[in-house]
Amino acid sequence: DERTQLMGQIDANISFKEFFNLTDNFFQKEWLGPKRYKLYKEGQFDFDKFFDPKGRLYTLDELRELDERTFKILGL
């Protein structure tokens, strides 16, 4: 069970991406927000695609500009 793995301490050497991949759907949806979560789960957006080269989270408008086709397919 994924939640069991997340109880207690987490290795300091784990990246946020690795941690995020261990979390449950509830946490992922809360952290990404409902539209980014839909892109992540249904649009096959890789976690890294949500961030610019400086590590800043892209806005939904910025993501739409980068991949308008996926937004249209998902009706976002």
NORZI-V874653 format. One record per residue. N is the residue number from 0. RES is the residue in one letter. BURIAL is + if it has 9 or more other ideal C-beta (glycine too) atoms within 8 Angstrom, else -. D_CENTER is the distance of its C-alpha to the mean C-alpha in Angstrom with 2 decimals. Layout:
# NORZI-V874653
n = (N,N)
res = (RES,RES)
burial = (BURIAL,BURIAL)
d_center = (D_CENTER,D_CENTER)
This chain:
# NORZI-V874653
n = (0,1,2,3,4,5,6,7,8,9,10,11,12,13,14,15,16,17,18,19,20,21,22,23,24,25,26,27,28,29,30,31,32,33,34,35,36,37,38,39,40,41,42,43,44,45,46,47,48,49,50,51,52,53,54,55,56,57,58,59,60,61,62,63,64,65,66,67,68,69,70,71,72,73,74,75)
res = (D,E,R,T,Q,L,M,G,Q,I,D,A,N,I,S,F,K,E,F,F,N,L,T,D,N,F,F,Q,K,E,W,L,G,P,K,R,Y,K,L,Y,K,E,G,Q,F,D,F,D,K,F,F,D,P,K,G,R,L,Y,T,L,D,E,L,R,E,L,D,E,R,T,F,K,I,L,G,L)
burial = (-,-,-,-,-,-,-,-,-,-,-,-,-,-,-,-,-,-,+,+,-,-,+,-,-,-,-,+,+,-,-,+,-,-,-,+,+,+,+,+,-,-,+,-,+,-,+,-,+,+,+,-,-,-,-,-,-,+,-,+,-,+,+,+,-,-,+,-,-,+,+,-,-,+,-,-)
d_center = (20.12,16.69,17.70,20.84,19.14,17.42,20.75,22.69,22.06,19.32,20.48,20.48,19.81,16.35,13.56,10.55,8.53,11.27,11.24,7.65,8.74,11.84,10.78,11.65,10.25,11.72,10.01,6.43,7.94,9.84,7.53,5.34,8.67,10.18,10.08,6.57,6.06,9.14,8.22,5.59,8.46,11.47,11.16,10.18,7.89,7.35,4.68,7.82,8.44,6.72,9.43,13.17,15.64,16.31,12.86,12.72,9.81,11.08,12.56,12.34,15.81,15.00,12.32,15.07,17.59,15.78,15.34,17.66,18.49,15.20,15.26,18.86,18.38,15.93,18.21,15.92)
